[in-house]
Amino acid sequence: MNVKNAMEILVEEALNNYWSQLQLPCKCNICKTDVYAITLNNLPPRYISNENGLAFVKAENFDDQSRVNILNQIVKATGVVAVRPSHEIKPSS
Amino acid sequence: MNVKNAMEILVEEALNNYWSQLQLPCKCNICKTDVYAITLNNLPPRYISNENGLAFVKAENFDDQSRVNILNQIVKATGVVAVRPSHEIKPSS
C-alpha cells in the first residue's frame, strides 16, 4: 500500500530552508535527521494515497499559520537535539 | 534524511491480519489503501531515524492496549471508507 505523509515533504523543505540559521552544537546529518524525526512526531500526520492528495495538502499549507506551525516545531525539536544529541559530541578545543 | 513512521509498519501488519474480517462494500486495493491512510492520520506518528528506534517502538506496542488502539482506528477508518469510498462503486446486480 503506497501512502505518504505529506508533512514529510513540507517539513523537509522548511528544514532545508532554515537549517543554516538554527543554533545547534553539532550540525551533522545525524542531528539534522533527529530534528526532522522529532518535528514530524509533533505535527499531525497528513497521509495521502495519491497525487491529488499532495496538491491538496500543499494548498492547505499555503497559509502563513501552517508554515509558522511547522517552523515552531522545527525550532522546538532543535532545542531537544541541542540538549540531548543522540551521539557523542567531542568538545571543541 | 532517512526516517520512517513506525506506525506504518504496525498498522500495515494489523490491517493485513484483519482485512478479511472487515465489512466494506468494496475490498479493492484503493479502498484498502484509503483505510490505511485514514488510520495513520488518526494515530500519533512515531518517527524513527534508525533500527534501534524500530525495535523500541515495536516493544512499546507489544502491550494489548496499543494493539487495541490501532485496531479501533482501523475499524473507524473502515467505516469512513465504507460510507464515502474515493472511487465509484458499481451496484451489484
N, CA and C atoms of all chains as a GROMACS GRO file, in nm:
protein
  558
    1MET      N    1   0.084  -0.120   0.000
    1MET     CA    2   0.000   0.000   0.000
    1MET      C    3   0.087   0.124   0.000
    2ASN      N    4   0.072   0.205  -0.101
    2ASN     CA    5   0.159   0.319  -0.123
    2ASN      C    6   0.097   0.448  -0.068
    3VAL      N    7   0.142   0.488   0.049
    3VAL     CA    8   0.094   0.613   0.106
    3VAL      C    9   0.216   0.698   0.144
    4LYS      N   10   0.189   0.826   0.167
    4LYS     CA   11   0.299   0.918   0.202
    4LYS      C   12   0.243   1.022   0.298
    5ASN      N   13   0.316   1.048   0.405
    5ASN     CA   14   0.278   1.158   0.493
    5ASN      C   15   0.328   1.287   0.430
    6ALA      N   16   0.235   1.368   0.381
    6ALA     CA   17   0.273   1.491   0.311
    6ALA      C   18   0.354   1.584   0.402
    7MET      N   19   0.339   1.570   0.533
    7MET     CA   20   0.417   1.653   0.625
    7MET      C   21   0.567   1.628   0.608
    8GLU      N   22   0.604   1.507   0.566
    8GLU     CA   23   0.748   1.479   0.544
    8GLU      C   24   0.805   1.576   0.441
    9ILE      N   25   0.728   1.599   0.334
    9ILE     CA   26   0.775   1.686   0.226
    9ILE      C   27   0.782   1.831   0.274
   10LEU      N   28   0.675   1.874   0.344
   10LEU     CA   29   0.669   2.013   0.390
   10LEU      C   30   0.776   2.043   0.495
   11VAL      N   31   0.797   1.948   0.589
   11VAL     CA   32   0.897   1.971   0.694
   11VAL      C   33   1.038   1.966   0.635
   12GLU      N   34   1.061   1.875   0.541
   12GLU     CA   35   1.195   1.868   0.479
   12GLU      C   36   1.228   1.999   0.407
   13GLU      N   37   1.131   2.051   0.334
   13GLU     CA   38   1.152   2.180   0.264
   13GLU      C   39   1.187   2.290   0.364
   14ALA      N   40   1.108   2.298   0.471
   14ALA     CA   41   1.129   2.405   0.570
   14ALA      C   42   1.262   2.385   0.642
   15LEU      N   43   1.293   2.260   0.676
   15LEU     CA   44   1.419   2.234   0.748
   15LEU      C   45   1.540   2.269   0.662
   16ASN      N   46   1.534   2.236   0.534
   16ASN     CA   47   1.644   2.272   0.444
   16ASN      C   48   1.658   2.424   0.431
   17ASN      N   49   1.543   2.492   0.427
   17ASN     CA   50   1.546   2.638   0.414
   17ASN      C   51   1.607   2.707   0.536
   18TYR      N   52   1.579   2.653   0.655
   18TYR     CA   53   1.618   2.723   0.778
   18TYR      C   54   1.738   2.662   0.849
   19TRP      N   55   1.788   2.548   0.799
   19TRP     CA   56   1.894   2.474   0.869
   19TRP      C   57   2.014   2.562   0.903
   20SER      N   58   2.054   2.647   0.810
   20SER     CA   59   2.175   2.728   0.832
   20SER      C   60   2.155   2.830   0.946
   21GLN      N   61   2.029   2.864   0.974
   21GLN     CA   62   2.001   2.964   1.078
   21GLN      C   63   1.977   2.903   1.216
   22LEU      N   64   1.966   2.770   1.224
   22LEU     CA   65   1.934   2.706   1.352
   22LEU      C   66   2.060   2.689   1.436
   23GLN      N   67   2.047   2.713   1.566
   23GLN     CA   68   2.160   2.706   1.659
   23GLN      C   69   2.170   2.568   1.720
   24LEU      N   70   2.275   2.495   1.686
   24LEU     CA   71   2.297   2.360   1.739
   24LEU      C   72   2.446   2.340   1.761
   25PRO      N   73   2.487   2.268   1.869
   25PRO     CA   74   2.629   2.244   1.890
   25PRO      C   75   2.690   2.156   1.781
   26CYS      N   76   2.606   2.072   1.718
   26CYS     CA   77   2.656   1.986   1.611
   26CYS      C   78   2.557   1.993   1.496
   27LYS      N   79   2.607   2.009   1.376
   27LYS     CA   80   2.517   2.021   1.261
   27LYS      C   81   2.539   1.908   1.160
   28CYS      N   82   2.569   1.789   1.212
   28CYS     CA   83   2.590   1.674   1.125
   28CYS      C   84   2.456   1.621   1.075
   29ASN      N   85   2.462   1.525   0.985
   29ASN     CA   86   2.339   1.470   0.927
   29ASN      C   87   2.257   1.390   1.027
   30ILE      N   88   2.326   1.327   1.126
   30ILE     CA   89   2.251   1.254   1.229
   30ILE      C   90   2.164   1.352   1.307
   31CYS      N   91   2.223   1.464   1.349
   31CYS     CA   92   2.146   1.563   1.426
   31CYS      C   93   2.034   1.623   1.342
   32LYS      N   94   2.061   1.647   1.213
   32LYS     CA   95   1.957   1.703   1.126
   32LYS      C   96   1.840   1.605   1.112
   33THR      N   97   1.875   1.476   1.096
   33THR     CA   98   1.770   1.374   1.082
   33THR      C   99   1.691   1.360   1.212
   34ASP      N  100   1.759   1.374   1.326
   34ASP     CA  101   1.688   1.369   1.454
   34ASP      C  102   1.590   1.486   1.468
   35VAL      N  103   1.633   1.605   1.427
   35VAL     CA  104   1.543   1.722   1.430
   35VAL      C  105   1.422   1.695   1.340
   36TYR      N  106   1.448   1.637   1.224
   36TYR     CA  107   1.342   1.605   1.128
   36TYR      C  108   1.240   1.508   1.189
   37ALA      N  109   1.290   1.399   1.250
   37ALA     CA  110   1.201   1.297   1.307
   37ALA      C  111   1.120   1.353   1.423
   38ILE      N  112   1.184   1.430   1.512
   38ILE     CA  113   1.113   1.486   1.628
   38ILE      C  114   1.006   1.585   1.581
   39THR      N  115   1.041   1.667   1.481
   39THR     CA  116   0.943   1.763   1.428
   39THR      C  117   0.821   1.689   1.374
   40LEU      N  118   0.845   1.584   1.297
   40LEU     CA  119   0.733   1.508   1.238
   40LEU      C  120   0.647   1.442   1.347
   41ASN      N  121   0.710   1.401   1.458
   41ASN     CA  122   0.634   1.339   1.566
   41ASN      C  123   0.544   1.439   1.638
   42ASN      N  124   0.572   1.569   1.622
   42ASN     CA  125   0.494   1.671   1.692
   42ASN      C  126   0.399   1.748   1.602
   43LEU      N  127   0.381   1.699   1.481
   43LEU     CA  128   0.284   1.760   1.388
   43LEU      C  129   0.183   1.654   1.347
   44PRO      N  130   0.055   1.691   1.336
   44PRO     CA  131  -0.043   1.589   1.294
   44PRO      C  132  -0.008   1.534   1.157
   45PRO      N  133  -0.008   1.401   1.141
   45PRO     CA  134   0.024   1.345   1.009
   45PRO      C  135  -0.085   1.376   0.907
   46ARG      N  136  -0.045   1.386   0.782
   46ARG     CA  137  -0.140   1.409   0.671
   46ARG      C  138  -0.110   1.307   0.562
   47TYR      N  139  -0.148   1.182   0.590
   47TYR     CA  140  -0.121   1.076   0.492
   47TYR      C  141  -0.212   1.091   0.371
   48ILE      N  142  -0.152   1.072   0.255
   48ILE     CA  143  -0.224   1.081   0.129
   48ILE      C  144  -0.194   0.954   0.050
   49SER      N  145  -0.289   0.918  -0.036
   49SER     CA  146  -0.272   0.795  -0.111
   49SER      C  147  -0.262   0.820  -0.261
   50ASN      N  148  -0.260   0.948  -0.301
   50ASN     CA  149  -0.243   0.977  -0.444
   50ASN      C  150  -0.193   1.120  -0.464
   51GLU      N  151  -0.162   1.153  -0.588
   51GLU     CA  152  -0.103   1.283  -0.621
   51GLU      C  153  -0.197   1.400  -0.590
   52ASN      N  154  -0.327   1.379  -0.608
   52ASN     CA  155  -0.423   1.485  -0.578
   52ASN      C  156  -0.413   1.525  -0.431
   53GLY      N  157  -0.393   1.424  -0.348
   53GLY     CA  158  -0.381   1.449  -0.205
   53GLY      C  159  -0.266   1.541  -0.173
   54LEU      N  160  -0.153   1.522  -0.241
   54LEU     CA  161  -0.036   1.606  -0.217
   54LEU      C  162  -0.066   1.751  -0.255
   55ALA      N  163  -0.130   1.771  -0.371
   55ALA     CA  164  -0.165   1.906  -0.415
   55ALA      C  165  -0.258   1.971  -0.313
   56PHE      N  166  -0.351   1.893  -0.258
   56PHE     CA  167  -0.448   1.944  -0.161
   56PHE      C  168  -0.377   1.989  -0.034
   57VAL      N  169  -0.288   1.904   0.017
   57VAL     CA  170  -0.218   1.938   0.143
   57VAL      C  171  -0.126   2.057   0.121
   58LYS      N  172  -0.061   2.063   0.004
   58LYS     CA  173   0.028   2.177  -0.024
   58LYS      C  174  -0.053   2.307  -0.029
   59ALA      N  175  -0.171   2.303  -0.088
   59ALA     CA  176  -0.256   2.421  -0.097
   59ALA      C  177  -0.301   2.463   0.043
   60GLU      N  178  -0.336   2.365   0.124
   60GLU     CA  179  -0.381   2.389   0.260
   60GLU      C  180  -0.270   2.454   0.343
   61ASN      N  181  -0.148   2.415   0.312
   61ASN     CA  182  -0.032   2.462   0.390
   61ASN      C  183   0.020   2.596   0.340
   62PHE      N  184  -0.051   2.650   0.242
   62PHE     CA  185  -0.002   2.772   0.180
   62PHE      C  186  -0.016   2.893   0.273
   63ASP      N  187  -0.108   2.882   0.369
   63ASP     CA  188  -0.129   2.998   0.457
   63ASP      C  189  -0.014   3.011   0.558
   64ASP      N  190   0.004   3.134   0.604
   64ASP     CA  191   0.118   3.164   0.691
   64ASP      C  192   0.114   3.083   0.821
   65GLN      N  193  -0.007   3.064   0.878
   65GLN     CA  194  -0.016   2.998   1.008
   65GLN      C  195   0.040   2.856   1.002
   66SER      N  196   0.008   2.784   0.896
   66SER     CA  197   0.058   2.646   0.884
   66SER      C  198   0.210   2.645   0.875
   67ARG      N  199   0.265   2.739   0.800
   67ARG     CA  200   0.410   2.742   0.786
   67ARG      C  201   0.477   2.782   0.917
   68VAL      N  202   0.412   2.873   0.990
   68VAL     CA  203   0.466   2.913   1.121
   68VAL      C  204   0.461   2.794   1.217
   69ASN      N  205   0.353   2.715   1.214
   69ASN     CA  206   0.343   2.596   1.299
   69ASN      C  207   0.459   2.500   1.273
   70ILE      N  208   0.487   2.476   1.147
   70ILE     CA  209   0.596   2.386   1.111
   70ILE      C  210   0.729   2.441   1.161
   71LEU      N  211   0.750   2.571   1.138
   71LEU     CA  212   0.876   2.632   1.181
   71LEU      C  213   0.890   2.628   1.334
   72ASN      N  214   0.781   2.655   1.405
   72ASN     CA  215   0.783   2.646   1.552
   72ASN      C  216   0.826   2.508   1.598
   73GLN      N  217   0.771   2.405   1.536
   73GLN     CA  218   0.805   2.269   1.577
   73GLN      C  219   0.950   2.235   1.542
   74ILE      N  220   0.999   2.289   1.431
   74ILE     CA  221   1.141   2.267   1.396
   74ILE      C  222   1.230   2.331   1.503
   75VAL      N  223   1.196   2.453   1.546
   75VAL     CA  224   1.276   2.522   1.648
   75VAL      C  225   1.273   2.444   1.779
   76LYS      N  226   1.154   2.393   1.818
   76LYS     CA  227   1.143   2.314   1.942
   76LYS      C  228   1.227   2.187   1.932
   77ALA      N  229   1.219   2.119   1.820
   77ALA     CA  230   1.294   1.995   1.802
   77ALA      C  231   1.444   2.022   1.804
   78THR      N  232   1.484   2.137   1.749
   78THR     CA  233   1.625   2.176   1.752
   78THR      C  234   1.672   2.191   1.895
   79GLY      N  235   1.587   2.248   1.980
   79GLY     CA  236   1.621   2.263   2.122
   79GLY      C  237   1.642   2.127   2.189
   80VAL      N  238   1.557   2.031   2.156
   80VAL     CA  239   1.569   1.896   2.214
   80VAL      C  240   1.701   1.832   2.172
   81VAL      N  241   1.732   1.840   2.044
   81VAL     CA  242   1.855   1.776   1.993
   81VAL      C  243   1.979   1.850   2.043
   82ALA      N  244   1.969   1.981   2.060
   82ALA     CA  245   2.083   2.058   2.110
   82ALA      C  246   2.120   2.013   2.252
   83VAL      N  247   2.017   1.986   2.335
   83VAL     CA  248   2.041   1.948   2.475
   83VAL      C  249   2.076   1.800   2.486
   84ARG      N  250   2.010   1.718   2.405
   84ARG     CA  251   2.034   1.573   2.412
   84ARG      C  252   2.060   1.515   2.274
   85PRO      N  253   2.178   1.538   2.220
   85PRO     CA  254   2.210   1.478   2.089
   85PRO      C  255   2.215   1.326   2.102
   86SER      N  256   2.185   1.255   1.994
   86SER     CA  257   2.179   1.108   2.001
   86SER      C  258   2.317   1.044   1.985
   87HIS      N  259   2.418   1.126   1.964
   87HIS     CA  260   2.555   1.073   1.955
   87HIS      C  261   2.648   1.162   2.037
   88GLU      N  262   2.763   1.105   2.068
   88GLU     CA  263   2.860   1.180   2.148
   88GLU      C  264   2.916   1.297   2.067
   89ILE      N  265   2.926   1.411   2.131
   89ILE     CA  266   2.985   1.526   2.063
   89ILE      C  267   3.117   1.560   2.131
   90LYS      N  268   3.223   1.559   2.050
   90LYS     CA  269   3.355   1.591   2.106
   90LYS      C  270   3.363   1.741   2.134
   91PRO      N  271   3.407   1.777   2.256
   91PRO     CA  272   3.419   1.921   2.285
   91PRO      C  273   3.523   1.985   2.193
   92SER      N  274   3.490   2.104   2.143
   92SER     CA  275   3.588   2.172   2.056
   92SER      C  276   3.699   2.228   2.143
   93SER      N  277   3.821   2.230   2.092
   93SER     CA  278   3.935   2.274   2.174
   93SER      C  279   3.952   2.424   2.163
   94MET      N  280   1.723   1.274   0.414
   94MET     CA  281   1.712   1.229   0.553
   94MET      C  282   1.621   1.109   0.559
   95ASN      N  283   1.675   1.002   0.612
   95ASN     CA  284   1.602   0.875   0.609
   95ASN      C  285   1.532   0.849   0.742
   96VAL      N  286   1.402   0.873   0.743
   96VAL     CA  287   1.322   0.844   0.862
   96VAL      C  288   1.204   0.758   0.822
   97LYS      N  289   1.142   0.696   0.922
   97LYS     CA  290   1.026   0.611   0.894
   97LYS      C  291   0.929   0.624   1.010
   98ASN      N  292   0.801   0.639   0.980
   98ASN     CA  293   0.699   0.636   1.084
   98ASN      C  294   0.672   0.488   1.117
   99ALA      N  295   0.715   0.445   1.235
   99ALA     CA  296   0.700   0.304   1.272
   99ALA      C  297   0.553   0.261   1.273
  100MET      N  298   0.462   0.358   1.290
  100MET     CA  299   0.320   0.323   1.287
  100MET      C  300   0.280   0.264   1.152
  101GLU      N  301   0.349   0.305   1.045
  101GLU     CA  302   0.317   0.248   0.913
  101GLU      C  303   0.332   0.096   0.915
  102ILE      N  304   0.439   0.050   0.979
  102ILE     CA  305   0.466  -0.095   0.984
  102ILE      C  306   0.362  -0.165   1.071
  103LEU      N  307   0.334  -0.106   1.189
  103LEU     CA  308   0.240  -0.168   1.283
  103LEU      C  309   0.098  -0.172   1.226
  104VAL      N  310   0.056  -0.061   1.162
  104VAL     CA  311  -0.079  -0.056   1.106
  104VAL      C  312  -0.091  -0.150   0.986
  105GLU      N  313   0.013  -0.156   0.903
  105GLU     CA  314   0.008  -0.245   0.787
  105GLU      C  315  -0.008  -0.391   0.832
  106GLU      N  316   0.069  -0.430   0.934
  106GLU     CA  317   0.058  -0.566   0.988
  106GLU      C  318  -0.083  -0.595   1.036
  107ALA      N  319  -0.136  -0.501   1.116
  107ALA     CA  320  -0.271  -0.522   1.173
  107ALA      C  321  -0.377  -0.524   1.063
  108LEU      N  322  -0.362  -0.433   0.966
  108LEU     CA  323  -0.462  -0.425   0.858
  108LEU      C  324  -0.461  -0.554   0.775
  109ASN      N  325  -0.343  -0.606   0.747
  109ASN     CA  326  -0.335  -0.732   0.672
  109ASN      C  327  -0.396  -0.848   0.753
  110ASN      N  328  -0.374  -0.847   0.883
  110ASN     CA  329  -0.429  -0.954   0.968
  110ASN      C  330  -0.582  -0.953   0.973
  111TYR      N  331  -0.641  -0.831   0.975
  111TYR     CA  332  -0.785  -0.820   0.998
  111TYR      C  333  -0.865  -0.788   0.873
  112TRP      N  334  -0.799  -0.767   0.760
  112TRP     CA  335  -0.867  -0.720   0.639
  112TRP      C  336  -0.985  -0.811   0.600
  113SER      N  337  -0.964  -0.941   0.610
  113SER     CA  338  -1.071  -1.034   0.567
  113SER      C  339  -1.194  -1.025   0.655
  114GLN      N  340  -1.178  -0.974   0.778
  114GLN     CA  341  -1.292  -0.966   0.870
  114GLN      C  342  -1.364  -0.831   0.867
  115LEU      N  343  -1.307  -0.734   0.797
  115LEU     CA  344  -1.368  -0.600   0.796
  115LEU      C  345  -1.480  -0.592   0.693
  116GLN      N  346  -1.589  -0.524   0.732
  116GLN     CA  347  -1.708  -0.514   0.646
  116GLN      C  348  -1.700  -0.388   0.561
  117LEU      N  349  -1.687  -0.407   0.431
  117LEU     CA  350  -1.679  -0.295   0.337
  117LEU      C  351  -1.753  -0.333   0.210
  118PRO      N  352  -1.822  -0.236   0.145
  118PRO     CA  353  -1.890  -0.270   0.019
  118PRO      C  354  -1.792  -0.304  -0.093
  119CYS      N  355  -1.670  -0.249  -0.084
  119CYS     CA  356  -1.568  -0.277  -0.186
  119CYS      C  357  -1.439  -0.308  -0.114
  120LYS      N  358  -1.371  -0.413  -0.157
  120LYS     CA  359  -1.246  -0.451  -0.090
  120LYS      C  360  -1.127  -0.447  -0.185
  121CYS      N  361  -1.131  -0.349  -0.276
  121CYS     CA  362  -1.020  -0.334  -0.371
  121CYS      C  363  -0.900  -0.271  -0.301
  122ASN      N  364  -0.790  -0.264  -0.373
  122ASN     CA  365  -0.667  -0.208  -0.314
  122ASN      C  366  -0.677  -0.058  -0.288
  123ILE      N  367  -0.758   0.012  -0.371
  123ILE     CA  368  -0.774   0.156  -0.346
  123ILE      C  369  -0.840   0.177  -0.210
  124CYS      N  370  -0.947   0.101  -0.184
  124CYS     CA  371  -1.018   0.115  -0.056
  124CYS      C  372  -0.929   0.073   0.061
  125LYS      N  373  -0.851  -0.033   0.041
  125LYS     CA  374  -0.761  -0.077   0.149
  125LYS      C  375  -0.657   0.031   0.180
  126THR      N  376  -0.602   0.092   0.074
  126THR     CA  377  -0.502   0.197   0.093
  126THR      C  378  -0.565   0.319   0.160
  127ASP      N  379  -0.691   0.349   0.126
  127ASP     CA  380  -0.760   0.462   0.190
  127ASP      C  381  -0.779   0.434   0.340
  128VAL      N  382  -0.817   0.312   0.375
  128VAL     CA  383  -0.831   0.275   0.517
  128VAL      C  384  -0.696   0.291   0.587
  129TYR      N  385  -0.592   0.248   0.520
  129TYR     CA  386  -0.455   0.257   0.574
  129TYR      C  387  -0.417   0.404   0.602
  130ALA      N  388  -0.440   0.491   0.503
  130ALA     CA  389  -0.402   0.633   0.518
  130ALA      C  390  -0.484   0.700   0.628
  131ILE      N  391  -0.614   0.674   0.631
  131ILE     CA  392  -0.700   0.738   0.733
  131ILE      C  393  -0.661   0.690   0.873
  132THR      N  394  -0.632   0.561   0.885
  132THR     CA  395  -0.589   0.507   1.015
  132THR      C  396  -0.462   0.578   1.062
  133LEU      N  397  -0.366   0.591   0.973
  133LEU     CA  398  -0.238   0.656   1.009
  133LEU      C  399  -0.257   0.803   1.046
  134ASN      N  400  -0.355   0.868   0.983
  134ASN     CA  401  -0.381   1.009   1.017
  134ASN      C  402  -0.441   1.024   1.156
  135ASN      N  403  -0.498   0.916   1.210
  135ASN     CA  404  -0.564   0.924   1.340
  135ASN      C  405  -0.486   0.859   1.453
  136LEU      N  406  -0.362   0.826   1.426
  136LEU     CA  407  -0.274   0.772   1.531
  136LEU      C  408  -0.152   0.863   1.542
  137PRO      N  409  -0.102   0.887   1.664
  137PRO     CA  410   0.017   0.972   1.677
  137PRO      C  411   0.135   0.910   1.603
  138PRO      N  412   0.204   0.991   1.522
  138PRO     CA  413   0.319   0.934   1.449
  138PRO      C  414   0.432   0.898   1.543
  139ARG      N  415   0.511   0.798   1.506
  139ARG     CA  416   0.630   0.759   1.584
  139ARG      C  417   0.748   0.748   1.488
  140TYR      N  418   0.795   0.865   1.445
  140TYR     CA  419   0.908   0.865   1.350
  140TYR      C  420   1.037   0.821   1.419
  141ILE      N  421   1.110   0.737   1.349
  141ILE     CA  422   1.237   0.686   1.399
  141ILE      C  423   1.342   0.711   1.292
  142SER      N  424   1.466   0.724   1.337
  142SER     CA  425   1.572   0.753   1.241
  142SER      C  426   1.675   0.640   1.233
  143ASN      N  427   1.650   0.530   1.305
  143ASN     CA  428   1.742   0.417   1.294
  143ASN      C  429   1.674   0.287   1.339
  144GLU      N  430   1.746   0.177   1.322
  144GLU     CA  431   1.689   0.044   1.351
  144GLU      C  432   1.655   0.026   1.499
  145ASN      N  433   1.736   0.085   1.587
  145ASN     CA  434   1.707   0.075   1.730
  145ASN      C  435   1.569   0.134   1.761
  146GLY      N  436   1.538   0.241   1.692
  146GLY     CA  437   1.408   0.306   1.713
  146GLY      C  438   1.294   0.213   1.680
  147LEU      N  439   1.308   0.136   1.572
  147LEU     CA  440   1.202   0.044   1.532
  147LEU      C  441   1.182  -0.063   1.640
  148ALA      N  442   1.292  -0.118   1.691
  148ALA     CA  443   1.282  -0.219   1.796
  148ALA      C  444   1.213  -0.161   1.919
  149PHE      N  445   1.246  -0.037   1.952
  149PHE     CA  446   1.188   0.030   2.068
  149PHE      C  447   1.037   0.046   2.052
  150VAL      N  448   0.995   0.096   1.936
  150VAL     CA  449   0.852   0.118   1.914
  150VAL      C  450   0.778  -0.015   1.910
  151LYS      N  451   0.838  -0.118   1.852
  151LYS     CA  452   0.772  -0.249   1.847
  151LYS      C  453   0.755  -0.304   1.989
  152ALA      N  454   0.855  -0.286   2.073
  152ALA     CA  455   0.847  -0.334   2.212
  152ALA      C  456   0.736  -0.260   2.286
  153GLU      N  457   0.732  -0.129   2.263
  153GLU     CA  458   0.632  -0.043   2.327
  153GLU      C  459   0.491  -0.084   2.287
  154ASN      N  460   0.480  -0.128   2.162
  154ASN     CA  461   0.349  -0.162   2.108
  154ASN      C  462   0.308  -0.305   2.142
  155PHE      N  463   0.390  -0.372   2.221
  155PHE     CA  464   0.365  -0.511   2.250
  155PHE      C  465   0.245  -0.529   2.343
  156ASP      N  466   0.213  -0.424   2.419
  156ASP     CA  467   0.102  -0.439   2.513
  156ASP      C  468  -0.032  -0.437   2.440
  157ASP      N  469  -0.131  -0.499   2.504
  157ASP     CA  470  -0.262  -0.515   2.440
  157ASP      C  471  -0.327  -0.381   2.408
  158GLN      N  472  -0.312  -0.282   2.499
  158GLN     CA  473  -0.382  -0.156   2.479
  158GLN      C  474  -0.340  -0.088   2.348
  159SER      N  475  -0.210  -0.091   2.320
  159SER     CA  476  -0.161  -0.028   2.196
  159SER      C  477  -0.220  -0.098   2.073
  160ARG      N  478  -0.225  -0.231   2.082
  160ARG     CA  479  -0.280  -0.303   1.967
  160ARG      C  480  -0.430  -0.280   1.951
  161VAL      N  481  -0.499  -0.267   2.064
  161VAL     CA  482  -0.643  -0.237   2.058
  161VAL      C  483  -0.664  -0.098   1.999
  162ASN      N  484  -0.580  -0.002   2.038
  162ASN     CA  485  -0.592   0.134   1.982
  162ASN      C  486  -0.579   0.132   1.830
  163ILE      N  487  -0.481   0.059   1.781
  163ILE     CA  488  -0.460   0.051   1.636
  163ILE      C  489  -0.581  -0.014   1.570
  164LEU      N  490  -0.629  -0.122   1.628
  164LEU     CA  491  -0.744  -0.191   1.570
  164LEU      C  492  -0.869  -0.103   1.571
  165ASN      N  493  -0.889  -0.030   1.681
  165ASN     CA  494  -1.002   0.063   1.688
  165ASN      C  495  -0.997   0.165   1.575
  166GLN      N  496  -0.880   0.219   1.551
  166GLN     CA  497  -0.867   0.320   1.446
  166GLN      C  498  -0.887   0.259   1.307
  167ILE      N  499  -0.846   0.134   1.289
  167ILE     CA  500  -0.870   0.066   1.161
  167ILE      C  501  -1.021   0.049   1.139
  168VAL      N  502  -1.091   0.010   1.244
  168VAL     CA  503  -1.236  -0.010   1.232
  168VAL      C  504  -1.306   0.123   1.200
  169LYS      N  505  -1.263   0.229   1.269
  169LYS     CA  506  -1.322   0.362   1.242
  169LYS      C  507  -1.296   0.405   1.097
  170ALA      N  508  -1.173   0.387   1.051
  170ALA     CA  509  -1.137   0.426   0.914
  170ALA      C  510  -1.216   0.343   0.812
  171THR      N  511  -1.238   0.216   0.845
  171THR     CA  512  -1.318   0.130   0.757
  171THR      C  513  -1.459   0.187   0.743
  172GLY      N  514  -1.514   0.237   0.854
  172GLY     CA  515  -1.647   0.298   0.850
  172GLY      C  516  -1.650   0.419   0.758
  173VAL      N  517  -1.545   0.500   0.764
  173VAL     CA  518  -1.538   0.620   0.679
  173VAL      C  519  -1.534   0.581   0.532
  174VAL      N  520  -1.449   0.484   0.499
  174VAL     CA  521  -1.434   0.444   0.358
  174VAL      C  522  -1.559   0.370   0.310
  175ALA      N  523  -1.626   0.297   0.398
  175ALA     CA  524  -1.749   0.226   0.360
  175ALA      C  525  -1.857   0.325   0.317
  176VAL      N  526  -1.866   0.438   0.390
  176VAL     CA  527  -1.970   0.538   0.362
  176VAL      C  528  -1.929   0.629   0.247
  177ARG      N  529  -1.800   0.662   0.240
  177ARG     CA  530  -1.753   0.753   0.135
  177ARG      C  531  -1.630   0.697   0.066
  178PRO      N  532  -1.649   0.595  -0.018
  178PRO     CA  533  -1.534   0.544  -0.093
  178PRO      C  534  -1.480   0.651  -0.188
  179SER      N  535  -1.350   0.647  -0.217
  179SER     CA  536  -1.290   0.752  -0.301
  179SER      C  537  -1.309   0.724  -0.450
  180HIS      N  538  -1.371   0.612  -0.483
  180HIS     CA  539  -1.399   0.584  -0.624
  180HIS      C  540  -1.542   0.534  -0.636
  181GLU      N  541  -1.595   0.538  -0.760
  181GLU     CA  542  -1.732   0.495  -0.785
  181GLU      C  543  -1.743   0.343  -0.764
  182ILE      N  544  -1.848   0.302  -0.698
  182ILE     CA  545  -1.870   0.158  -0.681
  182ILE      C  546  -1.996   0.120  -0.758
  183LYS      N  547  -1.978   0.025  -0.850
  183LYS     CA  548  -2.093  -0.018  -0.930
  183LYS      C  549  -2.185  -0.104  -0.843
  184PRO      N  550  -2.316  -0.075  -0.844
  184PRO     CA  551  -2.406  -0.157  -0.764
  184PRO      C  552  -2.407  -0.301  -0.815
  185SER      N  553  -2.406  -0.395  -0.725
  185SER     CA  554  -2.409  -0.536  -0.768
  185SER      C  555  -2.551  -0.569  -0.813
  186SER      N  556  -2.563  -0.651  -0.917
  186SER     CA  557  -2.695  -0.681  -0.974
  186SER      C  558  -2.760  -0.794  -0.895
   0.00000   0.00000   0.00000
